[in-house]
């Protein structure tokens, strides 16, 4: 991977589709001296993403692209990323699968957070599946994005115990709390 570190913080975009609690958390982290990244752009595939409000709140440029035409959306996203000199991308609850052509253009510079102990439970509805299978352990994973869904090299992982009283909702809450610690830790790990 091309060396990204330097005196200045690395210009980073966060891609979201939903609530944006990870986005908010990463923005707050990015303001700290120890953060190697600055958040300069928020991208979403839908203007219904509640998390877009954090872009406004923190005065960060935001842009919504219509991924119904994926090719065009990716092309327009790429043009904007280049224009804004974005060097690093954090996916945080982004519900679209990026094409391998797009990923190749940012090879090794796109990371994602997933609410399971990958390689277990790739894809959606992880907490429902974990509870259904009566697992005793779950967690979250930050990984590089490659052409295969939730399959890139793992950067950091956190294990979380499941209690017999947990249900998918309580588990999602527990895991999200850990995600908020794990994502910044993974970013620090990458650039240190
Ligand atoms: C998180 O659980 C993340 O792991 C998954 O989508 C959820 C996004 O939550 N990829 P939020 O929008 O950051 O609150």
Boltz pocket constraint, residues with backbone or C-beta under 6 A from the ligand:
constraints:
  - pocket:
      binder: B
      contacts: [[A, 16], [A, 18], [A, 19], [A, 20], [A, 21], [A, 22], [A, 23], [A, 51], [A, 92], [A, 93], [A, 94], [A, 113], [A, 114], [A, 115], [A, 176], [A, 179]]
      max_distance: 6.0
